[in-house]
Protein backbone atom coordinates (compact mmCIF):
# COMPACT_ATOMS: atom_id res chain seq x y z
CA UNK A 1 0.00 0.00 0.00
CA UNK A 2 1.34 3.42 -0.93
CA UNK A 3 1.71 6.19 1.59
CA UNK A 4 -1.37 8.43 1.45
CA UNK A 5 0.75 11.60 1.71
CA UNK A 6 2.73 10.52 -1.34
CA UNK A 7 -0.50 10.00 -3.27
CA UNK A 8 -1.54 13.59 -2.64
CA UNK A 9 1.60 14.84 -4.35
CA UNK A 10 0.48 13.22 -7.60
CA UNK A 11 -3.29 13.64 -7.37
CA UNK A 12 -4.64 16.41 -9.62
CA UNK A 13 -7.14 17.26 -6.90
CA UNK A 14 -4.25 18.53 -4.78
CA UNK A 15 -1.66 19.37 -7.46
CA UNK A 16 -3.73 21.34 -9.91
CA UNK A 17 -1.25 22.12 -12.70
CA UNK A 18 1.25 20.20 -14.80
CA UNK A 19 3.98 22.61 -13.72
CA UNK A 20 3.42 21.88 -10.01
CA UNK A 21 4.89 18.42 -10.51
CA UNK A 22 8.19 19.97 -11.61
CA UNK A 23 8.53 23.06 -9.40
CA UNK A 24 11.97 23.29 -7.71
CA UNK A 25 10.44 23.32 -4.23
CA UNK A 26 8.34 20.27 -5.00
CA UNK A 27 11.04 17.64 -4.48
CA UNK A 28 9.20 14.34 -4.61
CA UNK A 29 12.43 12.34 -4.61
CA UNK A 30 12.73 12.78 -0.86
CA UNK A 31 9.04 12.23 -0.22
CA UNK A 32 7.87 9.44 -2.45
CA UNK A 33 8.97 6.34 -4.31
CA UNK A 34 6.74 7.30 -7.24
CA UNK A 35 6.99 10.28 -9.58
CA UNK A 36 5.43 11.56 -12.74
CA UNK A 37 7.32 10.40 -15.81
CA UNK A 38 9.85 13.03 -17.05
CA UNK A 39 8.14 13.05 -20.46
CA UNK A 40 5.52 15.41 -19.04
CA UNK A 41 8.06 18.20 -18.50
CA UNK A 42 7.78 19.10 -22.21
CA UNK A 43 4.13 19.96 -21.62
CA UNK A 44 4.69 22.72 -19.06
CA UNK A 45 5.26 25.29 -21.84
CA UNK A 46 1.87 24.44 -23.36
CA UNK A 47 0.19 24.98 -20.02
CA UNK A 48 1.98 28.30 -19.54
CA UNK A 49 0.92 29.43 -23.01
CA UNK A 50 -2.72 28.63 -22.26
CA UNK A 51 -2.68 30.45 -18.93
CA UNK A 52 -0.49 33.45 -19.70
CA UNK A 53 -1.17 34.25 -23.35
CA UNK A 54 -4.69 33.00 -23.96
CA UNK A 55 -7.21 32.64 -21.16
CA UNK A 56 -5.88 35.46 -19.01
CA UNK A 57 -5.10 37.82 -21.86
CA UNK A 58 -7.92 40.36 -22.26
CA UNK A 59 -7.20 40.70 -25.98
CA UNK A 60 -8.21 37.11 -26.71
CA UNK A 61 -11.99 36.44 -26.98
CA UNK A 62 -12.25 33.73 -24.30
CA UNK A 63 -13.71 35.91 -21.58
CA UNK A 64 -16.85 33.75 -21.31
CA UNK A 65 -14.86 30.58 -20.69
CA UNK A 66 -12.94 29.20 -17.75
CA UNK A 67 -9.82 27.04 -17.99
CA UNK A 68 -9.54 23.99 -15.75
CA UNK A 69 -6.97 21.26 -15.20
CA UNK A 70 -8.04 17.62 -15.12
CA UNK A 71 -11.65 17.94 -13.99
CA UNK A 72 -14.87 16.27 -15.12
CA UNK A 73 -18.39 17.71 -15.26
CA UNK A 74 -21.51 17.70 -17.42
CA UNK A 75 -21.92 21.14 -18.94
CA UNK A 76 -24.38 22.22 -21.67
CA UNK A 77 -23.57 22.55 -25.37
CA UNK A 78 -22.79 26.22 -24.74
CA UNK A 79 -20.14 25.03 -22.31
CA UNK A 80 -18.52 27.27 -19.72
CA UNK A 81 -15.25 25.44 -19.13
CA UNK A 82 -12.41 24.21 -21.30
CA UNK A 83 -10.52 21.38 -19.66
CA UNK A 84 -6.92 20.30 -20.23
CA UNK A 85 -4.94 17.38 -18.94
CA UNK A 86 -2.18 14.97 -20.02
CA UNK A 87 -2.71 11.91 -22.19
CA UNK A 88 0.02 9.60 -23.48
CA UNK A 89 2.69 12.30 -23.16
CA UNK A 90 0.53 15.00 -24.78
CA UNK A 91 -1.66 17.86 -23.59
CA UNK A 92 -5.30 17.37 -24.54
CA UNK A 93 -7.96 20.10 -24.63
CA UNK A 94 -11.73 19.58 -24.61
CA UNK A 95 -14.96 21.17 -23.39
CA UNK A 96 -16.84 19.60 -20.50
CA UNK A 97 -19.62 18.39 -22.77
CA UNK A 98 -19.69 14.82 -24.05
CA UNK A 99 -21.36 15.60 -27.40
CA UNK A 100 -18.82 18.28 -28.24
CA UNK A 101 -15.94 16.11 -27.06
CA UNK A 102 -16.96 13.46 -29.58
CA UNK A 103 -17.71 16.09 -32.23
CA UNK A 104 -14.23 17.59 -32.06
CA UNK A 105 -12.61 14.18 -32.59
CA UNK A 106 -14.92 13.38 -35.52
CA UNK A 107 -14.13 16.76 -37.10
CA UNK A 108 -10.41 16.19 -36.51
CA UNK A 109 -10.50 12.77 -38.19
CA UNK A 110 -12.39 14.26 -41.15
CA UNK A 111 -9.54 16.73 -41.72
CA UNK A 112 -7.49 13.72 -42.92
CA UNK A 113 -4.08 15.21 -42.06
CA UNK A 114 -1.06 12.97 -42.57
CA UNK A 115 2.11 13.84 -40.64
CA UNK A 116 5.45 12.28 -41.57
CA UNK A 117 6.18 12.06 -37.86
CA UNK A 118 2.93 11.88 -35.89
CA UNK A 119 1.85 11.44 -32.31
CA UNK A 120 1.73 7.65 -32.50
CA UNK A 121 5.29 7.72 -33.88
CA UNK A 122 6.30 9.85 -30.91
CA UNK A 123 4.77 7.36 -28.46
CA UNK A 124 6.47 4.44 -30.21
CA UNK A 125 9.80 6.25 -30.00
CA UNK A 126 9.26 6.96 -26.32
CA UNK A 127 8.47 3.31 -25.65
CA UNK A 128 11.54 2.14 -27.56
CA UNK A 129 13.86 4.52 -25.70
CA UNK A 130 13.18 3.06 -22.23
CA UNK A 131 11.02 -0.02 -22.88
CA UNK A 132 8.28 1.60 -20.84
CA UNK A 133 5.42 4.04 -21.22
CA UNK A 134 3.53 5.13 -18.16
CA UNK A 135 2.33 8.30 -16.52
CA UNK A 136 4.19 7.27 -13.37
CA UNK A 137 7.71 6.06 -12.64
CA UNK A 138 8.72 4.07 -9.55
CA UNK A 139 12.19 4.09 -8.04
CA UNK A 140 11.83 0.33 -7.71
CA UNK A 141 9.22 -1.83 -9.37
CA UNK A 142 7.64 -4.92 -7.82
CA UNK A 143 7.84 -7.89 -10.16
CA UNK A 144 4.51 -9.33 -11.27
CA UNK A 145 3.89 -12.30 -13.53
CA UNK A 146 1.41 -11.63 -16.31
CA UNK A 147 -1.56 -13.85 -17.01
CA UNK A 148 -3.53 -14.32 -20.22
CA UNK A 149 -5.96 -11.55 -19.27
CA UNK A 150 -5.12 -8.21 -17.66
CA UNK A 151 -7.76 -5.95 -16.11
CA UNK A 152 -6.46 -2.40 -15.63
CA UNK A 153 -8.31 -0.91 -12.67
CA UNK A 154 -8.78 2.81 -12.00
CA UNK A 155 -8.06 4.39 -8.63
CA UNK A 156 -10.24 3.48 -5.70
CA UNK A 157 -12.15 6.74 -5.88
CA UNK A 158 -13.18 5.92 -9.47
CA UNK A 159 -13.74 2.17 -9.13
CA UNK A 160 -17.42 2.09 -8.17
CA UNK A 161 -18.34 5.05 -10.36
CA UNK A 162 -16.82 3.75 -13.60
CA UNK A 163 -16.42 -0.04 -13.42
CA UNK A 164 -19.23 -2.47 -14.20
CA UNK A 165 -19.27 -5.36 -11.74
CA UNK A 166 -21.38 -7.38 -14.16
CA UNK A 167 -18.68 -7.02 -16.84
CA UNK A 168 -15.98 -8.06 -14.36
CA UNK A 169 -18.01 -11.14 -13.39
CA UNK A 170 -18.41 -11.92 -17.10
CA UNK A 171 -14.63 -11.67 -17.64
CA UNK A 172 -13.93 -14.09 -14.80
CA UNK A 173 -16.59 -16.52 -16.03
CA UNK A 174 -15.35 -16.34 -19.63
CA UNK A 175 -11.61 -16.69 -19.01
CA UNK A 176 -11.41 -18.43 -15.62
CA UNK A 177 -10.41 -16.69 -12.40
CA UNK A 178 -6.84 -18.06 -12.49
CA UNK A 179 -6.25 -16.61 -15.97
CA UNK A 180 -7.17 -13.05 -14.98
CA UNK A 181 -4.88 -10.55 -13.30
CA UNK A 182 -6.22 -7.30 -11.85
CA UNK A 183 -3.75 -4.38 -11.92
CA UNK A 184 -4.06 -1.92 -9.05
CA UNK A 185 -3.71 1.78 -9.84
CA UNK A 186 -0.31 3.27 -8.85
CA UNK A 187 -1.75 5.93 -6.53
CA UNK A 188 -4.76 4.38 -4.91
CA UNK A 189 -5.64 2.71 -1.63
CA UNK A 190 -6.24 -0.96 -0.89
CA UNK A 191 -9.68 -0.67 0.75
CA UNK A 192 -11.45 -0.26 -2.60
CA UNK A 193 -9.72 -3.34 -3.99
CA UNK A 194 -10.50 -5.33 -0.84
CA UNK A 195 -14.17 -4.49 -1.40
CA UNK A 196 -13.87 -5.63 -5.02
CA UNK A 197 -12.37 -8.96 -3.94
CA UNK A 198 -15.21 -9.43 -1.48
CA UNK A 199 -17.67 -9.19 -4.37
CA UNK A 200 -15.72 -11.12 -7.03
CA UNK A 201 -14.04 -13.76 -4.89
CA UNK A 202 -10.40 -14.85 -4.66
CA UNK A 203 -9.14 -12.73 -7.56
CA UNK A 204 -5.47 -12.16 -8.37
CA UNK A 205 -3.98 -8.68 -8.00
CA UNK A 206 -0.79 -7.21 -9.44
CA UNK A 207 0.89 -4.88 -6.98
CA UNK A 208 0.37 -1.15 -7.44
CA UNK A 209 4.15 -0.83 -7.88
CA UNK A 210 4.36 -3.36 -10.70
CA UNK A 211 5.02 -2.19 -14.27
CA UNK A 212 1.77 -1.69 -16.15
CA UNK A 213 3.63 -1.58 -19.47
CA UNK A 214 5.32 -4.94 -18.87
CA UNK A 215 2.03 -6.54 -17.84
CA UNK A 216 0.28 -5.23 -20.95
CA UNK A 217 3.16 -6.38 -23.14
CA UNK A 218 3.06 -9.90 -21.70
CA UNK A 219 -0.71 -10.38 -21.64
CA UNK A 220 -2.94 -11.41 -24.54
CA UNK A 221 -6.19 -9.63 -23.67
CA UNK A 222 -6.50 -6.23 -21.99
CA UNK A 223 -9.61 -4.90 -20.30
CA UNK A 224 -9.32 -1.26 -19.34
CA UNK A 225 -11.50 1.84 -18.93
CA UNK A 226 -12.51 5.06 -20.64
CA UNK A 227 -10.43 6.89 -18.00
CA UNK A 228 -7.13 5.14 -18.75
CA UNK A 229 -4.28 5.86 -21.17
CA UNK A 230 -3.62 2.11 -21.30
CA UNK A 231 -6.16 1.57 -24.09
CA UNK A 232 -4.00 3.31 -26.72
CA UNK A 233 -0.81 1.61 -25.53
CA UNK A 234 -2.53 -1.78 -25.57
CA UNK A 235 -3.77 -1.30 -29.13
CA UNK A 236 -0.30 -0.14 -30.19
CA UNK A 237 1.17 -3.34 -28.76
CA UNK A 238 -1.27 -5.38 -30.84
CA UNK A 239 -3.39 -6.65 -27.98
CA UNK A 240 -7.05 -7.60 -27.95
CA UNK A 241 -8.66 -4.73 -26.03
CA UNK A 242 -12.05 -4.18 -24.41
CA UNK A 243 -13.43 -1.99 -21.63
CA UNK A 244 -15.14 -2.52 -18.26
CA UNK A 245 -17.04 0.78 -18.03
CA UNK A 246 -20.49 1.54 -16.76
CA UNK A 247 -22.51 2.84 -19.70
CA UNK A 248 -23.98 5.86 -17.90
CA UNK A 249 -20.63 7.28 -16.73
CA UNK A 250 -18.68 7.22 -19.99
CA UNK A 251 -19.40 10.91 -20.41
CA UNK A 252 -17.66 12.03 -17.21
CA UNK A 253 -14.10 11.22 -18.20
CA UNK A 254 -11.11 13.25 -19.37
CA UNK A 255 -10.08 10.66 -21.98
CA UNK A 256 -13.49 9.25 -22.90
CA UNK A 257 -13.76 11.12 -26.19
CA UNK A 258 -10.48 9.53 -27.31
CA UNK A 259 -11.06 6.06 -25.91
CA UNK A 260 -14.60 5.90 -27.30
CA UNK A 261 -13.16 5.90 -30.82
CA UNK A 262 -10.28 3.58 -29.88
CA UNK A 263 -12.79 1.01 -28.63
CA UNK A 264 -15.08 1.34 -31.67
CA UNK A 265 -12.89 2.12 -34.70
CA UNK A 266 -11.76 -0.84 -36.84
CA UNK A 267 -8.17 0.47 -36.89
CA UNK A 268 -7.71 2.42 -33.64
CA UNK A 269 -3.99 3.14 -34.01
CA UNK A 270 -4.32 4.67 -37.48
CA UNK A 271 -7.37 6.56 -36.21
CA UNK A 272 -5.25 8.11 -33.44
CA UNK A 273 -2.39 8.99 -35.81
CA UNK A 274 -4.72 10.73 -38.26
CA UNK A 275 -6.98 12.40 -35.69
CA UNK A 276 -4.30 13.77 -33.35
CA UNK A 277 -2.63 15.51 -36.30
CA UNK A 278 -5.53 17.94 -36.65
CA UNK A 279 -5.76 21.08 -34.50
CA UNK A 280 -9.44 20.24 -33.92
CA UNK A 281 -8.40 17.21 -31.84
CA UNK A 282 -7.01 19.42 -29.08
CA UNK A 283 -3.99 17.10 -28.82
CA UNK A 284 -0.72 19.02 -28.44
CA UNK A 285 2.85 17.67 -28.21
CA UNK A 286 5.69 20.18 -28.79
CA UNK A 287 8.07 17.48 -30.08
CA UNK A 288 5.53 16.47 -32.74
CA UNK A 289 3.68 19.69 -33.52
CA UNK A 290 6.39 21.92 -34.99
CA UNK A 291 4.28 25.06 -34.60
CA UNK A 292 2.40 23.95 -31.51
CA UNK A 293 1.33 27.47 -30.49
CA UNK A 294 -0.39 27.88 -33.85
CA UNK A 295 -2.09 24.52 -33.30
CA UNK A 296 -3.37 25.68 -29.90
CA UNK A 297 -4.65 28.90 -31.47
CA UNK A 298 -6.44 27.03 -34.25
CA UNK A 299 -8.06 24.69 -31.74
CA UNK A 300 -9.31 27.59 -29.60
CA UNK A 301 -10.70 29.32 -32.68
CA UNK A 302 -12.44 26.11 -33.74
CA UNK A 303 -13.98 25.23 -30.38
CA UNK A 304 -15.22 28.77 -29.67
CA UNK A 305 -16.78 28.91 -33.13
CA UNK A 306 -18.45 25.55 -32.47
CA UNK A 307 -19.73 26.81 -29.12
CA UNK A 308 -21.18 29.92 -30.75
CA UNK A 309 -22.89 27.78 -33.37
CA UNK A 310 -24.71 25.74 -30.75
CA UNK A 311 -25.41 28.84 -28.70
CA UNK A 312 -27.33 30.30 -31.64
CA UNK A 313 -28.94 27.01 -32.72
CA UNK A 314 -30.63 26.32 -29.38
CA UNK A 315 -32.20 28.56 -26.78
CA UNK A 316 -30.54 28.09 -23.40
CA UNK A 317 -32.38 29.74 -20.52
C-alpha positions as CSV (number, residue, x, y, z in Angstrom):
1,X,0.0,0.0,0.0
2,X,1.3,3.4,-0.9
3,X,1.7,6.2,1.6
4,X,-1.4,8.4,1.5
5,X,0.8,11.6,1.7
6,X,2.7,10.5,-1.3
7,X,-0.5,10.0,-3.3
8,X,-1.5,13.6,-2.6
9,X,1.6,14.8,-4.3
10,X,0.5,13.2,-7.6
11,X,-3.3,13.6,-7.4
12,X,-4.6,16.4,-9.6
13,X,-7.1,17.3,-6.9
14,X,-4.2,18.5,-4.8
15,X,-1.7,19.4,-7.5
16,X,-3.7,21.3,-9.9
17,X,-1.2,22.1,-12.7
18,X,1.2,20.2,-14.8
19,X,4.0,22.6,-13.7
20,X,3.4,21.9,-10.0
21,X,4.9,18.4,-10.5
22,X,8.2,20.0,-11.6
23,X,8.5,23.1,-9.4
24,X,12.0,23.3,-7.7
25,X,10.4,23.3,-4.2
26,X,8.3,20.3,-5.0
27,X,11.0,17.6,-4.5
28,X,9.2,14.3,-4.6
29,X,12.4,12.3,-4.6
30,X,12.7,12.8,-0.9
31,X,9.0,12.2,-0.2
32,X,7.9,9.4,-2.5
33,X,9.0,6.3,-4.3
34,X,6.7,7.3,-7.2
35,X,7.0,10.3,-9.6
36,X,5.4,11.6,-12.7
37,X,7.3,10.4,-15.8
38,X,9.8,13.0,-17.0
39,X,8.1,13.0,-20.5
40,X,5.5,15.4,-19.0
41,X,8.1,18.2,-18.5
42,X,7.8,19.1,-22.2
43,X,4.1,20.0,-21.6
44,X,4.7,22.7,-19.1
45,X,5.3,25.3,-21.8
46,X,1.9,24.4,-23.4
47,X,0.2,25.0,-20.0
48,X,2.0,28.3,-19.5
49,X,0.9,29.4,-23.0
50,X,-2.7,28.6,-22.3
51,X,-2.7,30.5,-18.9
52,X,-0.5,33.4,-19.7
53,X,-1.2,34.2,-23.3
54,X,-4.7,33.0,-24.0
55,X,-7.2,32.6,-21.2
56,X,-5.9,35.5,-19.0
57,X,-5.1,37.8,-21.9
58,X,-7.9,40.4,-22.3
59,X,-7.2,40.7,-26.0
60,X,-8.2,37.1,-26.7
61,X,-12.0,36.4,-27.0
62,X,-12.2,33.7,-24.3
63,X,-13.7,35.9,-21.6
64,X,-16.8,33.7,-21.3
65,X,-14.9,30.6,-20.7
66,X,-12.9,29.2,-17.7
67,X,-9.8,27.0,-18.0
68,X,-9.5,24.0,-15.7
69,X,-7.0,21.3,-15.2
70,X,-8.0,17.6,-15.1
71,X,-11.6,17.9,-14.0
72,X,-14.9,16.3,-15.1
73,X,-18.4,17.7,-15.3
74,X,-21.5,17.7,-17.4
75,X,-21.9,21.1,-18.9
76,X,-24.4,22.2,-21.7
77,X,-23.6,22.6,-25.4
78,X,-22.8,26.2,-24.7
79,X,-20.1,25.0,-22.3
80,X,-18.5,27.3,-19.7
81,X,-15.2,25.4,-19.1
82,X,-12.4,24.2,-21.3
83,X,-10.5,21.4,-19.7
84,X,-6.9,20.3,-20.2
85,X,-4.9,17.4,-18.9
86,X,-2.2,15.0,-20.0
87,X,-2.7,11.9,-22.2
88,X,0.0,9.6,-23.5
89,X,2.7,12.3,-23.2
90,X,0.5,15.0,-24.8
91,X,-1.7,17.9,-23.6
92,X,-5.3,17.4,-24.5
93,X,-8.0,20.1,-24.6
94,X,-11.7,19.6,-24.6
95,X,-15.0,21.2,-23.4
96,X,-16.8,19.6,-20.5
97,X,-19.6,18.4,-22.8
98,X,-19.7,14.8,-24.1
99,X,-21.4,15.6,-27.4
100,X,-18.8,18.3,-28.2
101,X,-15.9,16.1,-27.1
102,X,-17.0,13.5,-29.6
103,X,-17.7,16.1,-32.2
104,X,-14.2,17.6,-32.1
105,X,-12.6,14.2,-32.6
106,X,-14.9,13.4,-35.5
107,X,-14.1,16.8,-37.1
108,X,-10.4,16.2,-36.5
109,X,-10.5,12.8,-38.2
110,X,-12.4,14.3,-41.1
111,X,-9.5,16.7,-41.7
112,X,-7.5,13.7,-42.9
113,X,-4.1,15.2,-42.1
114,X,-1.1,13.0,-42.6
115,X,2.1,13.8,-40.6
116,X,5.4,12.3,-41.6
117,X,6.2,12.1,-37.9
118,X,2.9,11.9,-35.9
119,X,1.8,11.4,-32.3
120,X,1.7,7.7,-32.5
121,X,5.3,7.7,-33.9
122,X,6.3,9.8,-30.9
123,X,4.8,7.4,-28.5
124,X,6.5,4.4,-30.2
125,X,9.8,6.3,-30.0
126,X,9.3,7.0,-26.3
127,X,8.5,3.3,-25.6
128,X,11.5,2.1,-27.6
129,X,13.9,4.5,-25.7
130,X,13.2,3.1,-22.2
131,X,11.0,0.0,-22.9
132,X,8.3,1.6,-20.8
133,X,5.4,4.0,-21.2
134,X,3.5,5.1,-18.2
135,X,2.3,8.3,-16.5
136,X,4.2,7.3,-13.4
137,X,7.7,6.1,-12.6
138,X,8.7,4.1,-9.6
139,X,12.2,4.1,-8.0
140,X,11.8,0.3,-7.7
141,X,9.2,-1.8,-9.4
142,X,7.6,-4.9,-7.8
143,X,7.8,-7.9,-10.2
144,X,4.5,-9.3,-11.3
145,X,3.9,-12.3,-13.5
146,X,1.4,-11.6,-16.3
147,X,-1.6,-13.9,-17.0
148,X,-3.5,-14.3,-20.2
149,X,-6.0,-11.5,-19.3
150,X,-5.1,-8.2,-17.7
151,X,-7.8,-5.9,-16.1
152,X,-6.5,-2.4,-15.6
153,X,-8.3,-0.9,-12.7
154,X,-8.8,2.8,-12.0
155,X,-8.1,4.4,-8.6
156,X,-10.2,3.5,-5.7
157,X,-12.2,6.7,-5.9
158,X,-13.2,5.9,-9.5
159,X,-13.7,2.2,-9.1
160,X,-17.4,2.1,-8.2
161,X,-18.3,5.1,-10.4
162,X,-16.8,3.7,-13.6
163,X,-16.4,0.0,-13.4
164,X,-19.2,-2.5,-14.2
165,X,-19.3,-5.4,-11.7
166,X,-21.4,-7.4,-14.2
167,X,-18.7,-7.0,-16.8
168,X,-16.0,-8.1,-14.4
169,X,-18.0,-11.1,-13.4
170,X,-18.4,-11.9,-17.1
171,X,-14.6,-11.7,-17.6
172,X,-13.9,-14.1,-14.8
173,X,-16.6,-16.5,-16.0
174,X,-15.3,-16.3,-19.6
175,X,-11.6,-16.7,-19.0
176,X,-11.4,-18.4,-15.6
177,X,-10.4,-16.7,-12.4
178,X,-6.8,-18.1,-12.5
179,X,-6.2,-16.6,-16.0
180,X,-7.2,-13.1,-15.0
181,X,-4.9,-10.5,-13.3
182,X,-6.2,-7.3,-11.9
183,X,-3.7,-4.4,-11.9
184,X,-4.1,-1.9,-9.0
185,X,-3.7,1.8,-9.8
186,X,-0.3,3.3,-8.9
187,X,-1.7,5.9,-6.5
188,X,-4.8,4.4,-4.9
189,X,-5.6,2.7,-1.6
190,X,-6.2,-1.0,-0.9
191,X,-9.7,-0.7,0.8
192,X,-11.4,-0.3,-2.6
193,X,-9.7,-3.3,-4.0
194,X,-10.5,-5.3,-0.8
195,X,-14.2,-4.5,-1.4
196,X,-13.9,-5.6,-5.0
197,X,-12.4,-9.0,-3.9
198,X,-15.2,-9.4,-1.5
199,X,-17.7,-9.2,-4.4
200,X,-15.7,-11.1,-7.0
201,X,-14.0,-13.8,-4.9
202,X,-10.4,-14.8,-4.7
203,X,-9.1,-12.7,-7.6
204,X,-5.5,-12.2,-8.4
205,X,-4.0,-8.7,-8.0
206,X,-0.8,-7.2,-9.4
207,X,0.9,-4.9,-7.0
208,X,0.4,-1.1,-7.4
209,X,4.1,-0.8,-7.9
210,X,4.4,-3.4,-10.7
211,X,5.0,-2.2,-14.3
212,X,1.8,-1.7,-16.2
213,X,3.6,-1.6,-19.5
214,X,5.3,-4.9,-18.9
215,X,2.0,-6.5,-17.8
216,X,0.3,-5.2,-20.9
217,X,3.2,-6.4,-23.1
218,X,3.1,-9.9,-21.7
219,X,-0.7,-10.4,-21.6
220,X,-2.9,-11.4,-24.5
221,X,-6.2,-9.6,-23.7
222,X,-6.5,-6.2,-22.0
223,X,-9.6,-4.9,-20.3
224,X,-9.3,-1.3,-19.3
225,X,-11.5,1.8,-18.9
226,X,-12.5,5.1,-20.6
227,X,-10.4,6.9,-18.0
228,X,-7.1,5.1,-18.7
229,X,-4.3,5.9,-21.2
230,X,-3.6,2.1,-21.3
231,X,-6.2,1.6,-24.1
232,X,-4.0,3.3,-26.7
233,X,-0.8,1.6,-25.5
234,X,-2.5,-1.8,-25.6
235,X,-3.8,-1.3,-29.1
236,X,-0.3,-0.1,-30.2
237,X,1.2,-3.3,-28.8
238,X,-1.3,-5.4,-30.8
239,X,-3.4,-6.6,-28.0
240,X,-7.1,-7.6,-28.0
241,X,-8.7,-4.7,-26.0
242,X,-12.0,-4.2,-24.4
243,X,-13.4,-2.0,-21.6
244,X,-15.1,-2.5,-18.3
245,X,-17.0,0.8,-18.0
246,X,-20.5,1.5,-16.8
247,X,-22.5,2.8,-19.7
248,X,-24.0,5.9,-17.9
249,X,-20.6,7.3,-16.7
250,X,-18.7,7.2,-20.0
251,X,-19.4,10.9,-20.4
252,X,-17.7,12.0,-17.2
253,X,-14.1,11.2,-18.2
254,X,-11.1,13.2,-19.4
255,X,-10.1,10.7,-22.0
256,X,-13.5,9.2,-22.9
257,X,-13.8,11.1,-26.2
258,X,-10.5,9.5,-27.3
259,X,-11.1,6.1,-25.9
260,X,-14.6,5.9,-27.3
261,X,-13.2,5.9,-30.8
262,X,-10.3,3.6,-29.9
263,X,-12.8,1.0,-28.6
264,X,-15.1,1.3,-31.7
265,X,-12.9,2.1,-34.7
266,X,-11.8,-0.8,-36.8
267,X,-8.2,0.5,-36.9
268,X,-7.7,2.4,-33.6
269,X,-4.0,3.1,-34.0
270,X,-4.3,4.7,-37.5
271,X,-7.4,6.6,-36.2
272,X,-5.2,8.1,-33.4
273,X,-2.4,9.0,-35.8
274,X,-4.7,10.7,-38.3
275,X,-7.0,12.4,-35.7
276,X,-4.3,13.8,-33.4
277,X,-2.6,15.5,-36.3
278,X,-5.5,17.9,-36.7
279,X,-5.8,21.1,-34.5
280,X,-9.4,20.2,-33.9
281,X,-8.4,17.2,-31.8
282,X,-7.0,19.4,-29.1
283,X,-4.0,17.1,-28.8
284,X,-0.7,19.0,-28.4
285,X,2.9,17.7,-28.2
286,X,5.7,20.2,-28.8
287,X,8.1,17.5,-30.1
288,X,5.5,16.5,-32.7
289,X,3.7,19.7,-33.5
290,X,6.4,21.9,-35.0
291,X,4.3,25.1,-34.6
292,X,2.4,23.9,-31.5
293,X,1.3,27.5,-30.5
294,X,-0.4,27.9,-33.8
295,X,-2.1,24.5,-33.3
296,X,-3.4,25.7,-29.9
297,X,-4.6,28.9,-31.5
298,X,-6.4,27.0,-34.2
299,X,-8.1,24.7,-31.7
300,X,-9.3,27.6,-29.6
301,X,-10.7,29.3,-32.7
302,X,-12.4,26.1,-33.7
303,X,-14.0,25.2,-30.4
304,X,-15.2,28.8,-29.7
305,X,-16.8,28.9,-33.1
306,X,-18.5,25.6,-32.5
307,X,-19.7,26.8,-29.1
308,X,-21.2,29.9,-30.7
309,X,-22.9,27.8,-33.4
310,X,-24.7,25.7,-30.7
311,X,-25.4,28.8,-28.7
312,X,-27.3,30.3,-31.6
313,X,-28.9,27.0,-32.7
314,X,-30.6,26.3,-29.4
315,X,-32.2,28.6,-26.8
316,X,-30.5,28.1,-23.4
317,X,-32.4,29.7,-20.5
